[in-house]
Amino acid sequence: MHRGGVLRMILKQPILIVLIAAALFTQCAFASLICILPLYLVEEANAPKAFTGLVISGFALVETTLKTFSGSLGDRYGRLRIIQAGLLVTICTAASICTMSVLRMWIPFIIVHPVAGAGAAMIWTSLTALLLDIAPSESKAATLGIDNLCYLTGTVAGAAYSFAVRHHFKSSTAAFAGALLSFVFALTLLSCTSRRIASVTGQAATRPFKTKVAMMGSFMQLCQNKPMLLLALILGLVQFAIAAQVPVLPVYAHVVLKLTDAQISASVLVIAFVLSLFAIPLSHLADLLPRLSVMRFALLIGAIGFAVAPKLKALPLIILLGMLIGAGWVMGLPAVLATVDDIASSGGRGLSIGFATTAQGIGFIFGPLLGSLVMSQIGMSAPFVLSGVGLLFALLLSTMLRTCPSCEGAALRDSSHGV
């Protein structure tokens, strides 16, 4: 979708501006907390270094565990209500973090920060489903591309903001307070426009998923849907391949490529800027072309990119490759999630998205662990091979999904009924 198409969609549904702003402020807040928290615990609170990993892993574990459940709650009781409840949880946890940072406490973080993960699960699953409720069917993948762009932009902006504030005020408390204000602003924005959002979404945000069936029964029915299981596994493998590089790339850049911090920072900013320009058009490809074809092409790009990565030493080529792999991500993720939405049962959009993104969270948990393990035990190039193999396996799984050129979603839905 070109820029004019995105603008027309937003003008047709201006409430999207509110949701985009809320998503940006929320992700900025989460990025601020996660970036500054390790520095606060180690440098200001004098907590053991291993404690930091436990706190952050606890957040990821709770968020991943509750995504499916929170998505189902949104189907039953209204997505906006669940988002607002999640923001209330994060406001309380951020306020507690501010207080504890003033008192230089660290032990309670083992409980407080994972609780914030519960708020994150409630917010993101229902927010993605709410965007799909509002978006026109012909722009579903493009809307998911906007959602993904908000997540990436919010992460970069939040990290930059938090480090700048901590540098200026010489304390983590100010950065934590900024995150608290961002959560409050997002909640206020959504609360002030709640009636407008409800009028736009109609019954889509409150229609229960098979109201006569218990929530666990709905979940078990979803687990028996073969296409949904395959898509969730593909999404988990993709996230695993990306997350495996998180502990590897900084070390690889310093040790093997001999890059300075300034070069790394500039490279990341260039890649992020270029991807932000092309994120929406690339995501819209899954609206214009068969989603499975776009998905498979994106997986192929990523697999080839990781295979080539260890062979490149020139910085311009490395930046170009980073753009290529990033293009595969911003093109493939909306294609996968849009396909998940295509085959979601009536009224079960939140549950289906939560189910798929739970697999994504599991990939994020195990990716860094195995990435750092193979780097230390085998060598610096091994994590790239690991990521490439993961994407190739995901590509192989995607061939098990049947498609129909004229009605892709219906074909997948039909295939799921026979399971």
C-alpha positions in Angstrom: 0.0 0.0 0.0 1.5 3.3 -1.0 1.4 6.3 1.3 -1.8 7.7 -0.3 -3.5 4.4 0.3 -2.5 4.4 4.0 -3.7 8.0 4.3 -7.0 7.2 2.8 -7.5 4.3 5.1 -6.7 6.5 8.2 -9.0 9.3 6.9 -11.8 6.7 6.5 -11.2 5.4 10.0 -9.5 8.3 12.0 -9.8 6.3 15.2 -6.8 4.5 13.9 -4.7 7.6 14.7 -5.7 7.2 18.4 -4.8 3.5 18.4 -1.4 4.2 16.7 -0.6 6.9 19.2 -1.5 4.6 22.1 0.6 1.8 20.6 3.6 4.2 20.2 3.4 5.6 23.7 2.9 2.1 25.2 5.9 0.6 23.4 8.1 3.6 24.2 7.2 3.0 27.9 8.0 -0.7 27.8 11.3 -0.1 25.9 12.3 2.6 28.5 11.7 0.2 31.4 13.5 -2.8 29.8 16.5 -0.7 28.6 17.2 1.1 31.9 16.2 -1.7 34.3 19.5 -3.6 34.0 21.6 -0.5 34.5 19.6 0.5 37.6 19.8 -2.9 39.2 23.5 -3.3 38.7 24.9 0.2 39.0 22.4 1.9 41.4 20.8 -0.8 43.5 23.9 -3.1 43.5 21.9 -6.2 42.7 23.6 -9.4 41.6 24.1 -9.5 37.9 22.3 -12.8 37.6 19.2 -11.1 39.2 18.7 -8.9 36.2 18.3 -11.9 33.9 15.8 -13.4 36.2 13.7 -10.3 36.3 13.7 -9.8 32.5 13.1 -13.4 31.8 10.2 -13.4 34.3 8.6 -10.6 32.4 8.9 -12.5 29.1 7.6 -15.7 30.6 4.5 -14.1 32.1 3.7 -12.2 29.0 4.1 -15.3 26.8 2.0 -17.5 29.1 -0.9 -15.1 29.3 -1.2 -14.0 25.7 -3.7 -16.6 24.6 -5.8 -16.1 27.8 -5.8 -12.4 27.5 -6.8 -12.6 23.8 -9.8 -14.8 24.7 -10.8 -12.3 27.4 -10.8 -9.6 24.8 -13.1 -11.7 22.6 -15.5 -12.2 25.5 -15.5 -8.9 27.4 -14.3 -6.3 24.9 -10.8 -5.6 23.6 -10.8 -2.0 24.8 -11.7 -3.0 28.3 -8.8 -5.5 28.4 -6.4 -2.9 27.0 -7.4 -0.4 29.6 -7.1 -3.0 32.3 -3.6 -3.9 31.1 -2.6 -0.2 31.1 -3.9 0.1 34.7 -1.6 -2.9 35.6 1.4 -1.3 33.9 0.7 2.1 35.6 0.7 0.4 39.0 3.9 -1.5 38.3 5.6 1.5 36.8 4.7 3.6 39.8 6.0 0.9 42.1 9.3 0.8 40.1 9.6 4.5 40.5 9.2 4.3 44.2 11.6 1.4 44.6 14.2 3.2 42.5 14.1 6.2 44.9 14.6 3.8 47.8 17.3 1.8 45.9 15.4 -1.4 46.4 15.9 -4.4 44.1 14.4 -7.6 45.6 10.8 -6.7 44.9 11.5 -6.4 41.2 11.4 -10.2 41.0 7.6 -9.9 41.4 6.8 -6.4 40.2 8.4 -6.5 36.8 6.9 -9.9 35.8 3.5 -8.5 36.8 4.1 -5.8 34.1 4.4 -8.7 31.7 0.8 -9.6 32.5 -0.2 -6.0 31.5 1.8 -6.3 28.3 0.0 -9.5 27.3 -3.4 -7.8 27.9 -2.4 -4.7 25.9 -0.7 -6.1 22.8 -2.9 -9.1 21.9 -6.1 -7.1 22.2 -4.6 -4.0 20.5 -3.6 -6.0 17.4 -7.1 -7.6 17.3 -8.7 -4.2 17.7 -6.8 -2.8 14.8 -8.0 -5.7 12.7 -11.6 -5.1 13.8 -11.4 -1.6 12.4 -9.3 -2.2 9.3 -10.9 -2.9 6.0 -10.5 -6.5 4.8 -8.5 -5.5 1.7 -5.9 -3.8 3.9 -5.6 -6.3 6.7 -1.8 -7.1 6.2 -1.1 -3.4 5.7 -2.7 -2.7 9.1 -0.7 -5.4 10.7 2.3 -3.7 9.1 1.4 -0.4 10.8 1.1 -2.4 14.1 4.6 -3.9 13.6 6.0 -0.4 12.6 4.6 1.1 15.8 6.3 -1.7 17.8 9.6 -1.2 16.1 9.5 2.6 16.2 8.4 2.7 19.8 11.3 0.4 20.8 13.9 2.6 19.1 12.3 5.9 20.4 11.9 4.5 23.9 15.5 3.3 24.1 16.9 6.6 22.8 14.7 8.6 25.2 15.5 6.6 28.3 19.2 6.7 27.8 19.1 10.5 27.2 17.0 11.1 30.3 19.2 8.9 32.5 22.3 10.7 31.1 20.8 14.1 31.8 19.4 13.5 35.3 22.1 11.0 36.4 19.4 8.7 37.7 17.1 5.9 36.5 14.1 7.2 38.4 13.5 10.0 35.8 13.4 7.4 33.0 11.0 5.2 35.0 8.8 8.3 35.6 8.8 9.0 31.9 7.6 5.5 31.2 4.8 5.9 33.9 3.7 9.1 32.2 3.6 7.4 28.8 1.4 4.6 30.2 -0.9 7.2 31.8 -1.1 9.2 28.5 -2.0 6.1 26.5 -4.8 5.1 29.0 -6.2 8.7 29.0 -6.2 8.8 25.2 -8.1 5.5 24.9 -10.5 6.4 27.7 -11.4 9.7 26.1 -12.2 8.0 22.8 -13.7 4.8 24.2 -17.2 5.6 22.9 -15.9 6.5 19.5 -13.9 3.2 19.3 -17.0 1.2 20.5 -19.2 2.8 17.8 -16.6 2.0 15.1 -16.0 -1.6 16.1 -19.7 -2.3 16.7 -20.1 -5.8 18.2 -16.7 -7.1 16.9 -14.9 -6.1 20.1 -17.5 -7.7 22.5 -18.8 -10.7 20.7 -18.0 -13.8 22.7 -16.1 -16.7 21.1 -18.6 -19.6 21.2 -20.3 -18.3 24.4 -21.7 -21.7 25.2 -18.3 -23.3 25.3 -15.9 -22.8 28.1 -12.7 -20.9 27.5 -10.6 -24.0 27.8 -12.8 -25.8 25.3 -12.2 -23.0 22.8 -8.5 -23.3 23.4 -8.5 -27.0 22.9 -10.5 -26.6 19.7 -7.9 -24.2 18.5 -5.1 -26.7 19.3 -6.8 -29.2 16.9 -6.7 -26.7 14.0 -3.8 -28.0 11.9 -3.3 -24.8 9.9 -3.3 -22.7 13.0 -0.7 -25.0 14.7 1.5 -24.8 11.6 1.3 -21.0 11.5 2.0 -20.7 15.2 5.0 -22.9 14.8 6.3 -20.9 11.8 5.9 -17.7 13.8 7.8 -19.2 16.7 10.6 -20.3 14.5 10.9 -16.9 12.9 11.1 -15.2 16.2 13.6 -17.8 17.4 15.8 -17.1 14.4 15.8 -13.3 15.1 16.1 -13.6 18.8 19.1 -15.9 18.5 21.0 -12.9 17.2 20.3 -10.6 20.2 23.3 -11.7 22.3 25.4 -12.5 19.3 25.4 -9.4 17.0 27.0 -6.9 19.4 29.9 -9.3 20.1 30.2 -10.3 16.5 30.3 -6.7 15.4 33.1 -5.8 17.9 35.2 -9.0 17.7 34.9 -10.1 14.1 33.9 -7.0 12.2 36.0 -4.6 14.4 33.2 -2.0 14.4 33.1 0.9 16.9 30.0 1.7 18.9 29.4 4.7 16.8 29.5 2.6 13.6 27.1 0.1 15.1 24.7 2.9 16.2 24.8 4.6 12.8 24.2 1.3 11.0 21.2 0.4 13.1 19.7 3.9 12.6 20.2 3.7 8.8 18.6 0.2 8.6 15.7 1.3 10.9 15.1 4.5 8.8 15.0 2.7 5.5 12.7 -0.1 6.8 10.3 2.5 8.2 10.0 4.0 4.7 9.1 0.6 3.1 7.4 -1.2 6.0 3.8 -0.4 4.9 4.3 -1.1 1.1 6.0 -4.4 1.9 3.4 -5.5 4.4 0.6 -4.6 1.9 2.0 -7.2 -0.5 0.2 -9.8 1.5 -3.1 -8.0 0.7 -2.3 -7.9 -3.0 -0.7 -11.3 -3.5 -1.5 -14.7 -2.0 -0.4 -14.5 1.6 1.4 -17.9 1.7 3.5 -16.9 -1.3 4.6 -13.7 0.4 5.2 -15.6 3.6 7.4 -18.2 1.8 9.3 -15.5 -0.1 10.1 -13.7 3.2 11.3 -16.9 4.8 13.5 -17.6 1.9 15.0 -14.1 2.0 15.8 -14.5 5.7 17.3 -18.0 5.3 19.6 -16.8 2.5 20.5 -13.6 4.4 21.7 -15.5 7.5 23.6 -18.0 5.3 25.5 -15.1 3.6 26.0 -12.9 6.7 29.3 -14.5 8.0 30.9 -14.1 4.6 30.5 -10.3 4.5 33.1 -8.0 6.1 32.5 -4.6 4.3 30.2 -2.4 6.3 28.1 -1.1 3.3 27.3 -4.7 2.3 26.5 -5.6 5.9 24.1 -2.7 6.1 22.5 -3.7 2.8 22.1 -7.3 4.1 20.5 -6.0 7.3 18.0 -4.1 5.2 17.3 -7.2 3.2 16.7 -9.4 6.3 14.6 -6.6 7.9 12.6 -6.4 4.7 11.8 -10.1 5.0 10.6 -9.5 8.6 8.3 -6.5 7.9 6.9 -8.4 4.9 6.6 -11.8 6.4 5.2 -11.1 9.9 2.0 -9.3 8.7 1.6 -12.1 6.1 1.6 -14.8 8.9 -0.7 -12.9 11.3 -3.1 -11.9 8.5 -3.3 -15.6 7.5 -4.0 -16.4 11.2 -6.8 -13.9 11.1 -8.1 -15.4 7.9 -8.7 -18.8 9.5 -9.8 -17.5 12.9 -13.1 -18.8 14.0 -16.0 -16.3 14.1 -15.5 -14.1 17.2 -12.2 -15.8 18.1 -9.8 -13.2 16.6 -8.2 -12.3 19.9 -7.8 -16.0 21.0 -6.2 -16.9 17.6 -3.8 -14.0 17.6 -2.9 -14.7 21.2 -2.3 -18.3 20.4 0.0 -17.5 17.5 1.9 -14.8 19.4 2.4 -17.1 22.4 4.5 -19.3 20.0 6.3 -16.1 19.0 7.1 -15.4 22.7 8.4 -18.9 23.2 10.8 -18.4 20.3 12.0 -15.1 21.9 12.7 -16.9 25.2 14.7 -19.8 23.7 16.4 -17.9 20.9 18.9 -15.9 23.0 19.7 -18.9 25.1 20.7 -21.2 22.2 22.3 -18.3 20.2 24.7 -17.6 23.0 25.3 -21.3 23.7 26.3 -22.2 20.1 28.4 -19.0 19.9 30.4 -20.0 23.0 30.6 -23.7 22.2 31.1 -23.8 18.4 32.1 -20.3 17.1 31.0 -16.9 16.1 29.4 -17.9 12.8 27.4 -20.8 14.3 24.4 -18.6 15.4 23.9 -17.4 11.9 23.7 -21.1 10.7 21.2 -21.8 13.6 19.0 -18.9 12.5 19.2 -19.9 8.8 18.2 -23.5 9.6 15.3 -22.3 11.7 13.9 -20.3 8.9 14.5 -23.1 6.4 12.5 -25.4 8.6 9.7 -22.8 8.9 9.7 -22.6 5.0 9.4 -26.4 4.9 6.4 -26.2 7.3 4.8 -23.5 5.2 4.6 -25.9 2.2 2.2 -28.0 4.3 -0.4 -25.2 4.2 -2.8 -25.5 1.3 -3.7 -22.4 -0.6 -6.3 -21.3 -3.1 -5.3 -18.5 -5.5 -8.7 -16.9 -5.4 -9.8 -17.5 -1.8 -6.8 -18.3 0.3 -8.5 -17.8 3.7 -11.4 -20.0 2.8 -9.1 -22.8 1.6 -7.3 -22.8 4.9 -10.5 -22.7 6.9 -11.8 -25.7 4.9 -8.6 -27.6 5.5 -8.9 -27.0 9.3 -12.4 -28.6 9.5 -11.1 -32.0 8.5 -8.6 -32.2 11.4 
